[in-house]
């Protein structure tokens, strides 16, 4: 299961925005966006809305992708315990 931040990284590679440009456009520190892109931070509903407003997927897509990732991680953790 892929963290949605890694999906966002792929989107940025094929698009017209750099991480810095995206962070500026959505009012997010570049360092925090970078942590999200590396899979260290979740995509929050607020970030999902901002990404959707820039036509980088839809807010629903990002929220769903994060929820699916979180559920998968919880299942993995429950299996280990």
N, C-alpha and C positions, 0 to 999 in steps of 0.2 A: 504494500500500500504506500503510495507516494504522498508525502506531505504537500498540501496545497501551495506552500511557499515555493517548492521546487517547480510546480506547474507554472506559477507566476514567473519564475526565473526563465523558463522556456518561452513564455509569452514575450518577455522583454527582449530576448535574443532575436525574436522574429519581428518585433515591432519597431516603432520609431522612437521610443523613449528609453533613456538610460535609467539606472536606479536613482541617480541624483535628480534627474528631471522629474521622475515619477514622485519621489519623495517631496519635492518642492510643490508639485501640482496638487498633492493631497494633504499637504501640511503635516508631514510626518518626518521626524528626524531620519536622515539617511542611515544612521547606524541601526535604528530600530527596524527600518524596512529591510536592511541587509540581514538582520537576525531572522526576520520572517522568511526571507527568500532562502536562507540556509536551513530552514525547518526548525529553528530554535524557539520561535514564537508563533502563536496561532494567528490565523486570519480572523480578526474580530468582526462582528456584524458591522461595526462602523467602518472598518477598513473595506469590507466587502461592498458596502454602499458606495464608497469613494471609488473603488476600482470599477464598479458598474457604471458610475457616472462618466468615467473616461472610456467607456466601451471596451474595457478589458474584461470580457465575460459579463455576467449579470451578478448582481448582489446575491441572488438565490443560488447561483452556481457555486460561488465561493463559500457561502454559509454551509451549503450541503456538502461540499468537498471537505470542509473542516470537520463537520459533524461525522462524516463517514470515517475520516482518519482517526478522530478521537475514539469512536466506537471500536475500530480495529485495534487501536493501542490498548483499550480497556480489556478487550477479549484476550489479547496476547498476555497481558498482565494477569488476568484471571486464570489462564491456563498454567502459568508458571507457579502461581501460589498453591 
